[in-house]
């Protein structure tokens, strides 16, 4: 007859949200907590947390940063309203 093994939570692997950072093994709950919220028990747990970026739900600061990344000057961004930034970022005329 085969013996039933008791489940042991630790040691276990944890995975960083930045997939370029190697996973690591933790030996206790305290050690896992020490690494913080950027570390999860599965790489898939990070995907569940990611929310789709919706322009209409973004703050004007987020929209401004995105517009600057796309080549607008800070001065131009400062002069635009949230609605104008959304239209611009969507590429609508």
C-alpha positions as CSV (number, residue, x, y, z in Angstrom):
1,X,0.0,0.0,0.0
2,X,1.3,3.5,-0.9
3,X,1.9,6.0,1.8
4,X,0.0,9.3,1.7
5,X,2.4,12.3,2.1
6,X,1.4,15.3,4.1
7,X,1.2,18.6,2.1
8,X,3.9,21.1,3.1
9,X,3.4,24.7,1.9
10,X,7.1,25.5,2.3
11,X,9.7,25.6,0.8
12,X,8.1,27.0,-2.5
13,X,9.0,29.1,-5.5
14,X,7.8,32.7,-5.8
15,X,7.8,34.8,-9.0
16,X,8.4,38.5,-9.5
17,X,6.0,40.5,-11.7
18,X,9.1,41.5,-13.8
19,X,9.7,38.2,-15.6
20,X,13.4,39.2,-16.1
21,X,13.9,38.7,-12.4
22,X,14.6,35.1,-11.6
23,X,12.1,33.3,-9.3
24,X,13.3,32.4,-5.8
25,X,12.6,29.8,-3.2
26,X,11.2,30.9,0.2
27,X,11.2,28.7,3.3
28,X,8.6,30.4,5.5
29,X,5.5,32.7,5.2
30,X,7.5,35.4,6.9
31,X,10.2,35.2,4.2
32,X,7.6,35.3,1.5
33,X,5.9,38.3,3.0
34,X,9.3,40.0,3.3
35,X,9.7,40.1,-0.5
36,X,6.5,42.2,-0.9
37,X,3.6,42.4,-3.2
38,X,5.6,42.2,-6.4
39,X,6.2,38.5,-5.7
40,X,3.5,35.9,-6.2
41,X,3.1,32.1,-6.0
42,X,2.5,31.8,-9.7
43,X,3.5,33.9,-12.7
44,X,-0.1,33.7,-13.7
45,X,-1.1,35.6,-10.6
46,X,0.5,38.7,-12.0
47,X,-1.6,38.5,-15.2
48,X,-4.8,38.4,-13.2
49,X,-3.8,41.6,-11.4
50,X,-3.1,43.6,-14.6
51,X,-6.0,45.8,-15.6
52,X,-6.5,46.9,-19.1
53,X,-5.5,50.6,-19.5
54,X,-8.6,52.6,-20.6
55,X,-7.9,56.1,-21.7
56,X,-11.2,57.4,-20.4
57,X,-10.5,56.0,-16.9
58,X,-6.9,57.5,-16.8
59,X,-6.0,60.6,-14.9
60,X,-5.0,63.7,-16.8
61,X,-1.5,63.1,-15.4
62,X,-1.4,59.6,-16.9
63,X,-2.7,60.9,-20.2
64,X,-0.1,63.7,-20.2
65,X,2.7,61.3,-19.6
66,X,1.6,59.0,-22.4
67,X,1.2,62.0,-24.8
68,X,4.8,63.1,-23.9
69,X,6.1,59.6,-24.5
70,X,4.4,59.8,-27.9
71,X,6.3,63.0,-28.8
72,X,4.1,65.9,-27.6
73,X,5.9,68.7,-25.7
74,X,5.2,69.3,-22.1
75,X,4.0,72.8,-23.0
76,X,1.5,71.5,-25.5
77,X,0.2,68.8,-23.0
78,X,-0.2,71.4,-20.3
79,X,-2.6,73.4,-22.6
80,X,-4.9,70.4,-23.4
81,X,-7.9,69.2,-21.5
82,X,-8.4,65.6,-20.6
83,X,-10.9,65.1,-23.5
84,X,-8.5,66.7,-25.9
85,X,-5.7,64.4,-24.8
86,X,-8.0,61.3,-25.2
87,X,-8.9,62.3,-28.7
88,X,-5.2,63.0,-29.5
89,X,-4.1,59.6,-28.1
90,X,-6.8,57.7,-29.9
91,X,-5.7,59.3,-33.2
92,X,-9.1,60.7,-33.9
93,X,-9.5,64.0,-35.7
